[in-house]
């Protein structure tokens, strides 16, 4: 049986493929030992979604578990408004729309579509300044690129990385673990 890729890891992998591995190294430790301010803020911002207290409206789904057999991915959404048919991924602060943000949202979208949900609009929401950024629904070429990216994640081999020192990992919480 093939394992599913976590949607939350899509952005990490696009940041740097090795960061997914490095993140796994940290997972067995207490987060207070390695989380920096951005990670703490992100965790706190997700508490209302994870606990289901973001909204009491019945048409707002929050923290819904989603999966796609087609893409072999699974995860949780932040917010889906059933009335507006709107899917929203929340980020602490969006300074730029990174491709990883879009692919994470696309992953949620593909899962929900496969599960039978109707989605007409996608948004990234920046919590720190309360700005909402519309993301176009994926077209056929986006689906192909997304599938290609997921296959790259699935076939990633940590053994191909030697003397890893990319500036992204070096300047992040993974800096002390890079080699």
C-alpha positions, 0 to 999 in steps of 0.5 A: 500500500502506497503511503499518502503525502501530507498536504502540509508538507507540500510547502515545506518540500517546495521551500527545500526538499530536504526541509521535510526530512529535517522537520522529521528529525525535530518531530520527536522533540518538544517544540519549545526546543526548536520552534522560533517565533514564526512557528509559535505564531503559526501554531497559535493561529491554527488553534481555533481551526484545530479546535473547531472554534473559529466559527459556530456557523454550520456552513463553515467547515473548519479543520476538515480531514481531506484525502485524494486517492488520485493524487495520494495526498491527505491533510486538513483544510483551514476553512470551507464556506459551504454557502459561498463554495469558498476554500481558504488557507490561512497564513500568519503573514503573507508577504508574497504568494509563494508557489508552495502556498498555492500548491498547498491550497491546490492539494486541499482543492483536489481532495475536496473535489474528489470528496464531492465538495463544490468549490468556486473560489480559492483564497489565501488569507494573511492573518496579521494584516487581514488581507485575502488573496484570490487564487485562480482555480487550477487549470489543466496545466496546473493539474499536470504540474501539481501531479509532477510535483507530487511525484517528485515528492514521492520519489525524493531520495535523501541519499542524493543530498551531500554537503547540504547548505542551501541558504533557505535551510541555513537561515531557518530553524533547520540551520544547525541540522544542515550538512 
